[in-house]
Amino acid sequence: MPKTTFINLREPKKKQIIDAFLREFATRTFDEASLTVVVKQLGIAKGSVYQYFEDKLDLFMFLIQECSTVKMKYVNSIKRDDYPDYWAYFRVLYEKGFQFDNENPLQSHFLHNVANNLHSPTIKELFRDMMNQTVRAFEQMVKDEIKSGLFRDDVSVETMGFALYKVGLSIQEQLEFSGIINPKESIQNNTPVYQGKKQELLRVVDGYIRLVRPAFDKP
């Protein structure tokens, strides 16, 4: 986490530094990302980075936390109990994700590229830990739906939780594969990942809901 020297920076300077590193990690993997390139862009000494953070990984983890905190404000603005079933809630999560992307494009690009960053050999254990946390969260969702009598209970929670996790990845992968979104192009143009693509996004989400809902819902 950031050192006191970074915390005490004036907000405009702090934002400038954060935004510069967000862009670097949004376009490159962790091992490819260059602190040297960014500090040159910022016009500061490379040693300044180590006055602000312990190392590159410390900086990366800070960025993950910062962006995740912003996104969770959107996610937490809706409650599962306000929707008749999990799939209505699931769809609205993507609507909130679109809003987050539209209002915080740089943070959205960073999070969009986190999976690629975490495949870097240097931080493969971090990737495993974060993946485990994410899958556990989906498992808890499954448990809650089973408890409510809405999800089937004849398949293990572990299998269903992992399947839900993969559904989210598949939606993102299909959107890129089909050319609906092009993160590399949109970040160069300083535009959101999903700019102008809300209907296309939700159409894909609706397709996955129709496909997987019968596999999860209790008969």
HUURKA-V665845 format. One record per run of one state. SS is the DSSP state (@ for helix, = for strand, . for the rest). FROM is the first residue (numbers start at 1). LEN is the number of residues. Records with the same first field share a line. If there is no record, write none. Layout:
# HUURKA-V665845
SS=FROM-LEN  FROM-LEN
This chain:
# HUURKA-V665845
.=1-3  8-3  28-7  43-3  53-3  76-4  83-3  104-1  113-1  119-2  148-3  152-5  178-5  189-9  218-2
@=4-4  11-17  35-8  46-7  56-20  80-3  86-18  105-8  114-5  121-27  157-21  183-6  198-19
==151-1  217-1
